[in-house]
C-alpha cells in the first residue's frame, strides 16, 4: 500500500510517519487534494510498486523527471497531512 509515501520527517513531528498511512480511503482523500499528475505518480510508485524506469516508460517522461515529480508529489502530500496534524 501507501506505507512509505511519506518516509522522511522534515517537520520534527514523528506522528506524520504513522498518520493512518494504511487507511486507503484516507490516503485517497488526501491524494485528491494534490495535482492529479502528482497523485498518479505516487499511486504508480507506492501502490502499484512500479520502478522509476517503469513509470518513466508508462508516462513517456525522462527518469529524472520521475524523480523530481515524486519529490514534489511527496512534498505536496506532506504539506496537506502536516497542516492537518497541526490543527489538532
C-alpha positions in Angstrom: 0.0 0.0 0.0 1.0 3.6 0.7 3.1 2.8 3.8 6.2 4.6 2.5 4.7 7.6 0.8 6.0 9.9 3.5 9.1 8.3 4.8 11.2 11.3 5.7 10.1 13.6 8.5 11.3 17.1 7.9 8.9 18.8 10.4 10.1 17.2 13.6 6.7 15.6 14.0 7.2 11.8 14.2 3.4 11.3 14.2 3.5 12.3 10.5 5.1 9.0 9.7 2.3 6.9 11.2 -0.8 9.0 10.4 -3.2 6.5 9.1 -1.0 5.6 6.1 -2.6 2.2 6.0 -6.0 3.7 5.5 -6.6 3.7 1.8 -9.7 5.8 2.0 -7.8 8.5 4.0 -4.9 8.5 1.6 -7.2 8.5 -1.4 -8.9 11.6 0.0 -5.5 13.3 0.6 -4.3 12.4 -2.9 -7.4 14.1 -4.4 -6.2 17.3 -2.8 -3.0 17.5 -4.8 -2.3 17.8 -8.5 -3.6 14.8 -10.5 -0.2 14.2 -12.0 1.3 14.1 -8.5 -1.3 11.7 -7.2 -0.9 9.5 -10.3 2.8 9.2 -9.9 2.6 8.4 -6.1 0.0 5.8 -6.9 2.2 4.1 -9.5 5.2 4.2 -7.3 3.8 3.3 -3.9 0.6 1.5 -4.5 1.5 -0.5 -7.6 5.2 -0.7 -6.9 6.5 0.4 -10.3 10.2 1.4 -10.5 11.1 4.9 -11.7 12.2 3.4 -15.0 8.8 1.7 -15.5 7.0 5.0 -14.5 9.2 6.8 -17.0 8.1 4.4 -19.8 4.4 4.5 -18.7 4.2 8.3 -18.6 6.6 8.9 -21.5 8.8 11.2 -19.4 12.5 11.1 -18.5 13.5 9.1 -15.4 15.0 12.3 -13.9 11.6 13.9 -14.3 10.0 11.0 -12.5 12.3 11.6 -9.5 11.6 15.3 -9.5 7.8 14.7 -9.8 7.9 12.1 -7.0 9.7 14.6 -4.7 7.2 17.4 -5.5 4.3 15.0 -5.0 5.6 13.8 -1.6 6.1 17.4 -0.6 2.6 18.4 -1.6 1.1 15.4 0.3 3.3 16.1 3.2 2.1 19.7 3.4 -1.6 18.6 3.4 -1.1 15.9 6.1 1.3 18.2 8.0 -1.3 21.1 8.0 -4.0 18.7 9.2 -1.8 17.4 12.1 -1.1 21.0 13.3 -4.8 21.8 13.5 -5.3 19.2 16.3 
